[in-house]
Amino acid sequence: MRGGFAIMPHMPAPVIGKLGEQGNLLIHRFLIIFVALFLSSACTTGKLYYTETSGKRVLACDVEFVGLPSVDKFAVEYALSLCAKSSTQKGHTIDSDQQYLLTLDLKIPEAKCGEAWDHESAKAQYRTGNLSKKEYGYIVANIDLGLAVVNECSPNNLL
């Protein structure tokens, strides 16, 4: 056949129409599932449990960051580390597989003088290569947790 439309032999036109509708429905469902999987894959989560002195296991923190998974894993690490340190200061014991969170150095680069980190400035610094993935992730968590403060520079340390 050359160009145009062909009716399949031995199939009435209404059957062909139904097959076309089913095909469109399958394609539509596939696209919805694909988009849902894509969006959920860009979500990075983490949980921290502690054990009370009574032996009761409690969920201390449940964090989620959505964006770049390679960066968000560090944002989750930052938030869980703060949570772990807070929990142990209150006398709780965290799980042995999360003890490493207590030893992490959570220092982040300072924002420009007179400014606090925000998402736009952090993203710009990351995109230009001035921040590593880890630094960017830690800054994102710092911002989202409401911990970003204005960098009050001394006269000897103006940037």
GUZAVO-246842 format. One line per 10 residues: for each residue x, y, z of N, C-alpha, C. Coordinates in nm, 2 decimals. Layout:
<rs>
X/Y/Z/X/Y/Z/X/Y/Z ~ ...
</rs>
This chain:
<rs>
0.08/-0.12/0.00/0.00/0.00/0.00/0.09/0.12/0.00 ~ 0.04/0.23/-0.07/0.12/0.35/-0.08/0.04/0.46/-0.01 ~ 0.10/0.51/0.10/0.04/0.63/0.17/-0.10/0.60/0.22 ~ -0.16/0.70/0.28/-0.30/0.69/0.32/-0.34/0.60/0.43 ~ -0.46/0.55/0.43/-0.52/0.47/0.53/-0.55/0.33/0.48 ~ -0.53/0.23/0.56/-0.56/0.10/0.52/-0.65/0.03/0.62 ~ -0.75/-0.04/0.57/-0.83/-0.12/0.66/-0.78/-0.26/0.66 ~ -0.76/-0.31/0.78/-0.71/-0.45/0.79/-0.81/-0.55/0.74 ~ -0.77/-0.64/0.66/-0.86/-0.74/0.61/-0.93/-0.82/0.72 ~ -1.05/-0.85/0.70/-1.14/-0.94/0.79/-1.17/-0.87/0.92
-1.15/-0.74/0.93/-1.18/-0.66/1.05/-1.28/-0.55/1.02 ~ -1.40/-0.55/1.08/-1.49/-0.44/1.05/-1.43/-0.31/1.10 ~ -1.47/-0.20/1.04/-1.42/-0.06/1.08/-1.44/-0.03/1.22 ~ -1.56/-0.06/1.29/-1.57/-0.03/1.43/-1.47/-0.10/1.52 ~ -1.43/-0.22/1.48/-1.33/-0.30/1.56/-1.19/-0.22/1.55 ~ -1.16/-0.18/1.43/-1.04/-0.10/1.41/-1.04/0.03/1.49 ~ -1.15/0.09/1.50/-1.16/0.21/1.58/-1.14/0.19/1.72 ~ -1.19/0.08/1.77/-1.18/0.04/1.91/-1.03/0.01/1.94 ~ -0.96/-0.06/1.85/-0.82/-0.09/1.87/-0.74/0.04/1.87 ~ -0.77/0.14/1.79/-0.71/0.27/1.80/-0.73/0.34/1.93
-0.85/0.34/1.98/-0.88/0.40/2.11/-0.80/0.33/2.22 ~ -0.79/0.19/2.22/-0.72/0.12/2.32/-0.57/0.15/2.31 ~ -0.52/0.16/2.19/-0.38/0.20/2.17/-0.35/0.34/2.23 ~ -0.44/0.43/2.21/-0.42/0.57/2.26/-0.42/0.56/2.41 ~ -0.52/0.49/2.47/-0.53/0.47/2.61/-0.40/0.41/2.67 ~ -0.35/0.31/2.61/-0.22/0.25/2.66/-0.11/0.34/2.65 ~ -0.10/0.42/2.54/0.01/0.52/2.53/-0.01/0.62/2.64 ~ -0.13/0.67/2.66/-0.16/0.77/2.77/-0.12/0.72/2.90 ~ -0.16/0.59/2.93/-0.12/0.53/3.06/0.03/0.52/3.08 ~ 0.10/0.48/2.97/0.24/0.46/2.98/0.31/0.60/3.01
0.26/0.70/2.94/0.32/0.83/2.96/0.30/0.88/3.11 ~ 0.18/0.86/3.16/0.15/0.89/3.30/0.25/0.82/3.40 ~ 0.26/0.69/3.37/0.35/0.61/3.46/0.49/0.65/3.45 ~ 0.54/0.68/3.32/0.67/0.73/3.30/0.70/0.86/3.37 ~ 0.61/0.96/3.36/0.63/1.09/3.43/0.63/1.07/3.58 ~ 0.54/0.98/3.63/0.54/0.96/3.78/0.67/0.90/3.83 ~ 0.72/0.80/3.75/0.85/0.74/3.79/0.96/0.84/3.78 ~ 0.96/0.92/3.68/1.06/1.02/3.66/1.06/1.12/3.78 ~ 0.94/1.17/3.81/0.93/1.27/3.92/0.97/1.20/4.06 ~ 0.93/1.08/4.08/0.96/1.02/4.21/1.11/0.98/4.22
1.17/0.96/4.10/1.32/0.93/4.11/1.40/1.05/4.15 ~ 1.35/1.17/4.14/1.42/1.29/4.17/1.40/1.33/4.32 ~ 1.35/1.24/4.40/1.32/1.26/4.54/1.42/1.18/4.62 ~ 1.49/1.24/4.72/1.59/1.17/4.80/1.54/1.19/4.95 ~ 1.53/1.07/5.01/1.48/1.07/5.15/1.57/1.01/5.25 ~ 1.55/1.03/5.37/1.62/0.96/5.48/1.55/0.97/5.61 ~ 1.58/0.87/5.70/1.51/0.87/5.83/1.62/0.84/5.93 ~ 1.60/0.89/6.05/1.69/0.87/6.16/1.60/0.83/6.28 ~ 1.64/0.71/6.34/1.58/0.66/6.46/1.67/0.67/6.57 ~ 1.62/0.69/6.69/1.70/0.68/6.81/1.63/0.59/6.91
1.71/0.54/7.01/1.65/0.45/7.11/1.66/0.52/7.24 ~ 1.54/0.53/7.30/1.53/0.59/7.44/1.60/0.50/7.54 ~ 1.63/0.56/7.66/1.69/0.48/7.76/1.60/0.36/7.80 ~ 1.47/0.37/7.78/1.37/0.26/7.81/1.38/0.15/7.71 ~ 1.45/0.18/7.60/1.46/0.08/7.49/1.37/0.10/7.38 ~ 1.28/0.19/7.39/1.18/0.22/7.28/1.25/0.29/7.17 ~ 1.22/0.24/7.04/1.28/0.30/6.92/1.19/0.41/6.87 ~ 1.24/0.53/6.84/1.16/0.64/6.80/1.21/0.70/6.67 ~ 1.12/0.74/6.58/1.16/0.81/6.46/1.19/0.96/6.50 ~ 1.32/1.00/6.49/1.36/1.13/6.52/1.34/1.23/6.41
1.38/1.19/6.29/1.37/1.28/6.17/1.33/1.20/6.05 ~ 1.25/1.26/5.96/1.22/1.20/5.84/1.23/1.32/5.73 ~ 1.34/1.31/5.65/1.37/1.42/5.56/1.35/1.38/5.42 ~ 1.32/1.48/5.33/1.31/1.46/5.19/1.35/1.58/5.12 ~ 1.43/1.56/5.01/1.47/1.67/4.93/1.44/1.63/4.78 ~ 1.39/1.73/4.71/1.35/1.70/4.57/1.44/1.80/4.48 ~ 1.50/1.74/4.38/1.58/1.82/4.29/1.68/1.73/4.22 ~ 1.81/1.75/4.24/1.92/1.67/4.18/1.96/1.56/4.28 ~ 1.93/1.44/4.25/1.96/1.33/4.35/2.11/1.33/4.39 ~ 2.20/1.37/4.30/2.34/1.36/4.33/2.38/1.47/4.43
2.30/1.58/4.44/2.32/1.68/4.54/2.23/1.66/4.66 ~ 2.11/1.62/4.64/2.01/1.60/4.75/2.06/1.49/4.85 ~ 2.14/1.40/4.81/2.18/1.30/4.90/2.27/1.37/5.01 ~ 2.34/1.47/4.97/2.42/1.55/5.07/2.33/1.64/5.16 ~ 2.22/1.69/5.10/2.12/1.76/5.18/2.06/1.67/5.29 ~ 2.03/1.55/5.25/1.97/1.46/5.35/2.07/1.42/5.45 ~ 2.20/1.40/5.41/2.30/1.37/5.51/2.32/1.48/5.61 ~ 2.32/1.61/5.56/2.33/1.73/5.65/2.22/1.73/5.75 ~ 2.10/1.72/5.70/1.98/1.73/5.79/1.98/1.61/5.89 ~ 2.01/1.49/5.85/2.02/1.38/5.94/2.13/1.39/6.04
2.24/1.45/6.00/2.36/1.47/6.09/2.32/1.57/6.20 ~ 2.25/1.67/6.17/2.20/1.77/6.27/2.11/1.70/6.37 ~ 2.02/1.62/6.31/1.92/1.55/6.39/1.99/1.45/6.48 ~ 2.09/1.38/6.43/2.16/1.28/6.51/2.24/1.34/6.63 ~ 2.30/1.46/6.60/2.37/1.53/6.70/2.28/1.58/6.81 ~ 2.16/1.63/6.77/2.06/1.68/6.86/2.01/1.57/6.95 ~ 1.98/1.45/6.89/1.93/1.34/6.96/2.03/1.29/7.07 ~ 2.15/1.28/7.03/2.25/1.23/7.13/2.28/1.33/7.24 ~ 2.27/1.46/7.21/2.28/1.56/7.31/2.17/1.55/7.42 ~ 2.05/1.49/7.37/1.94/1.47/7.46/1.95/1.34/7.53
2.06/1.27/7.51/2.08/1.14/7.58/2.03/1.02/7.51 ~ 1.98/1.03/7.39/1.93/0.92/7.31/2.05/0.85/7.24 ~ 2.03/0.72/7.20/2.12/0.65/7.12/2.07/0.62/6.98 ~ 2.16/0.66/6.88/2.11/0.63/6.74/2.17/0.50/6.70 ~ 2.11/0.45/6.59/2.14/0.32/6.54/2.29/0.31/6.50 ~ 2.35/0.20/6.52/2.50/0.19/6.49/2.53/0.22/6.34 ~ 2.44/0.19/6.25/2.47/0.21/6.11/2.46/0.36/6.07 ~ 2.42/0.44/6.17/2.41/0.59/6.14/2.50/0.67/6.24 ~ 2.59/0.60/6.31/2.68/0.67/6.40/2.77/0.76/6.32 ~ 2.80/0.73/6.20/2.89/0.82/6.12/2.84/0.96/6.11
2.70/0.98/6.12/2.64/1.11/6.11/2.69/1.20/6.22 ~ 2.74/1.14/6.33/2.79/1.22/6.44/2.93/1.28/6.42 ~ 3.00/1.23/6.32/3.14/1.27/6.30/3.15/1.36/6.18 ~ 3.04/1.39/6.11/3.05/1.47/5.99/3.08/1.62/6.02 ~ 3.16/1.68/5.94/3.19/1.82/5.94/3.09/1.89/5.86 ~ 3.00/1.97/5.92/2.89/2.03/5.85/2.92/2.17/5.81 ~ 3.05/2.21/5.81/3.08/2.35/5.77/3.05/2.37/5.62 ~ 3.00/2.49/5.60/2.97/2.53/5.46/3.04/2.66/5.43 ~ 3.07/2.68/5.30/3.13/2.81/5.26/3.05/2.92/5.30 ~ 3.11/3.03/5.34/3.03/3.15/5.38/2.97/3.22/5.25
2.85/3.28/5.27/2.79/3.36/5.16/2.87/3.48/5.15 ~ 2.85/3.56/5.04/2.91/3.69/5.02/2.89/3.78/5.14 ~ 2.98/3.87/5.16/2.96/3.97/5.28/2.83/4.04/5.27 ~ 2.76/4.05/5.38/2.63/4.12/5.39/2.52/4.04/5.33 ~ 2.54/3.91/5.29/2.43/3.83/5.23/2.42/3.70/5.31 ~ 2.30/3.64/5.29/2.28/3.50/5.34/2.26/3.41/5.22 ~ 2.30/3.28/5.23/2.27/3.19/5.12/2.12/3.19/5.09 ~ 2.09/3.19/4.96/1.95/3.15/4.92/1.97/3.06/4.80 ~ 1.85/3.00/4.76/1.86/2.90/4.65/1.92/2.95/4.52 ~ 1.89/3.07/4.49/1.94/3.13/4.36/2.09/3.15/4.37
2.14/3.21/4.48/2.29/3.23/4.48/2.37/3.10/4.49 ~ 2.31/3.00/4.57/2.38/2.87/4.58/2.38/2.80/4.45 ~ 2.27/2.80/4.37/2.26/2.74/4.24/2.36/2.80/4.15 ~ 2.37/2.94/4.15/2.46/3.01/4.06/2.61/2.97/4.09 ~ 2.64/2.96/4.22/2.78/2.92/4.26/2.81/2.78/4.22 ~ 2.71/2.69/4.23/2.73/2.55/4.19/2.75/2.54/4.04 ~ 2.67/2.61/3.97/2.67/2.60/3.82/2.80/2.65/3.77 ~ 2.86/2.75/3.83/2.99/2.80/3.79/3.11/2.72/3.84 ~ 3.08/2.62/3.91/3.19/2.53/3.96/3.25/2.58/4.09 ~ 3.20/2.68/4.16/3.25/2.73/4.28/3.21/2.65/4.40
3.12/2.56/4.39/3.07/2.47/4.50/3.07/2.33/4.45 ~ 3.12/2.24/4.53/3.11/2.10/4.50/2.96/2.05/4.52 ~ 2.93/1.93/4.48/2.80/1.87/4.50/2.77/1.87/4.65 ~ 2.87/1.83/4.73/2.85/1.82/4.87/2.82/1.96/4.94 ~ 2.90/2.05/4.90/2.88/2.19/4.95/2.74/2.24/4.91 ~ 2.71/2.22/4.79/2.58/2.27/4.74/2.46/2.20/4.82 ~ 2.47/2.07/4.83/2.37/2.00/4.91/2.36/2.04/5.05 ~ 2.47/2.06/5.12/2.47/2.11/5.26/2.41/2.25/5.26 ~ 2.44/2.34/5.17/2.38/2.47/5.17/2.23/2.46/5.14 ~ 2.19/2.38/5.05/2.04/2.36/5.03/1.97/2.32/5.16
2.03/2.23/5.23/1.97/2.18/5.35/1.97/2.30/5.45 ~ 2.08/2.37/5.46/2.09/2.48/5.56/1.98/2.58/5.53 ~ 1.96/2.61/5.40/1.86/2.71/5.37/1.72/2.66/5.40 ~ 1.69/2.53/5.36/1.56/2.48/5.38/1.53/2.46/5.53 ~ 1.63/2.44/5.61/1.61/2.42/5.75/1.60/2.56/5.83 ~ 1.61/2.66/5.75/1.60/2.80/5.81/1.72/2.84/5.89 ~ 1.83/2.78/5.85/1.96/2.81/5.93/2.05/2.92/5.86 ~ 2.01/2.96/5.74/2.10/3.05/5.66/2.10/3.19/5.73 ~ 2.21/3.24/5.76/2.23/3.37/5.82/2.31/3.46/5.74 ~ 2.30/3.59/5.76/2.37/3.69/5.69/2.52/3.68/5.73
2.61/3.68/5.63/2.75/3.68/5.66/2.80/3.82/5.70 ~ 2.82/3.84/5.83/2.87/3.97/5.88/3.02/3.97/5.87 ~ 3.08/4.02/5.77/3.22/4.02/5.74/3.29/4.13/5.82 ~ 3.41/4.09/5.87/3.49/4.19/5.93/3.56/4.28/5.83 ~ 3.60/4.40/5.86/3.67/4.49/5.76/3.79/4.43/5.70 ~ 3.86/4.34/5.77/3.98/4.27/5.72/3.94/4.16/5.62 ~ 3.82/4.12/5.61/3.78/4.00/5.54/3.67/4.03/5.44 ~ 3.67/4.14/5.37/3.57/4.17/5.28/3.59/4.09/5.15 ~ 3.48/4.03/5.10/3.49/3.96/4.98/3.44/4.04/4.86
</rs>
